[in-house]
Amino acid sequence: MLFPINYYQGLLMYIVFVGYFCLASAFIANKLLLSHLSASLLVGLRMAIAGFFLVLFNRKSTRFNWKYIKQDLPLMAAIVLFTTSIPSILKAYALQNMFAFKLSLIWSFDPFITAFYAYLIWREKLNWNRALGIFIAFIGIVGVVVARSPGEQALTAWSVISYPEIAAFIAMTLGRLGWMITQYLLRKERFTPIELNSLTMSASGFITLFWVFFINPLIDVCFYSSNFLPDEALAKTGWQQLCVLVSTSASELSALGSWNVIGLLAYTIIVGNFLGYTLYATVLKRYSATLVSLAGFSYPIFAAIIAYFALGETVTWQFVAAAGVIFIGLVVFNLDRLRPSIQRPLGATQDERGGKKRPIQSGGGL
């Protein structure tokens, strides 16, 4: 049987989809904000403000002291870099230049990235259905990449691949590593999801804002001075895209006074950072990879519906076909795991084949 049957487990099942809906709606709000703000400024503001209020909410926690935190400092630094900082900025840049539904579909390839990490870290071999599922999903991803928006066509990096697509795949690869580290730390029971989110969001937010306001002038120098740019046209274009990714203009700062921007920013912080990230972290702690990865396919569906009404984006038959192929690949990938999926809240499970303990993998993506 695939889904839980008792009341408590059924309630958690609804929380999975509520979490993905929150993330999808915040995802579209970010798309609207990116027409006013740069990727780095948006991520910095979101993370800093959300982290600040979460720290206030958890200010009485006995775990918020240096002696306790420093024991997990390397893991927390990795989470900041690979979850709430670099991947978030890259994803925002990709979202700024491609259809929302397309980016959410690319993100659905996340469980297969998890399998790749499992092979590298734990030497977990791929059986026939997993290998076939990855192959089927890869065909779907190729269909997604080929269908491009006018904005992507102007930012072509090589053949049919654009810079926003490269940023999206890098963000997904780094982000999955970060969420696996997050899951590992949560299952050590040293922090609650809200406590961990408050610390990592605060750190990534203030680091990103420091970059925007203090390192940004140096970025402007490399962007506007041709002496710092390579002569080759392709390399020059790539370097310019990197500069655009992390730079912020005065007009973007003045946009912060707009009530529309303030309202959208408040929505994405409350619904995305507060609710979405916390619910997702809770799901990672309670559910197996199979359920999370299968339920995670609701994310692009929610994103497509909301984008249709909020952005006027239409979903073409190419995207629908690609989504169907990816979902088939996802189901084939999980054929050997279609069983009750609530896990015990421990940091490791017993590998039935080798007797070794390792962190439980997670599926889905943000």
Sequence and secondary structure as in RCSB ss.txt:
>XXXX:A:sequence
MLFPINYYQGLLMYIVFVGYFCLASAFIANKLLLSHLSASLLVGLRMAIAGFFLVLFNRKSTRFNWKYIKQDLPL
MAAIVLFTTSIPSILKAYALQNMFAFKLSLIWSFDPFITAFYAYLIWREKLNWNRALGIFIAFIGIVGVVVARSP
GEQALTAWSVISYPEIAAFIAMTLGRLGWMITQYLLRKERFTPIELNSLTMSASGFITLFWVFFINPLIDVCFYS
SNFLPDEALAKTGWQQLCVLVSTSASELSALGSWNVIGLLAYTIIVGNFLGYTLYATVLKRYSATLVSLAGFSYP
IFAAIIAYFALGETVTWQFVAAAGVIFIGLVVFNLDRLRPSIQRPLGATQDERGGKKRPIQSGGGL
>XXXX:A:secstr
  S  SHHHHHHHHHHHHHHHHHHHHHHHHHHHTTTS HHHHHHHHHHHHHHHHHHHTTT TT SHHHHGGGHHH
HHHHIIIIIIHHHHHHHHHHHHS HHHHHHHHTTHHHHHHHHHHHHH     HHHHHHHHHHHHHHHHHHHS  H
HHHTTEEETTEEHHHHHHHHHHHHHHHHHHHHHHHHTTTSS HHHHHHHHHHHHHHHHHHIIIIIHHHHHHHHH 
GGGS SSHHHHHHHHHHHHHH   HHHHHGGG HHHHHHHHHIIIIIIIIIIHHHHHHHHHB HHHHHHHTTHHH
HHHHHHHHHHT     HHHHHHHHHHHHHHHHHTGGG S  B  SSS EE TTT  EE        
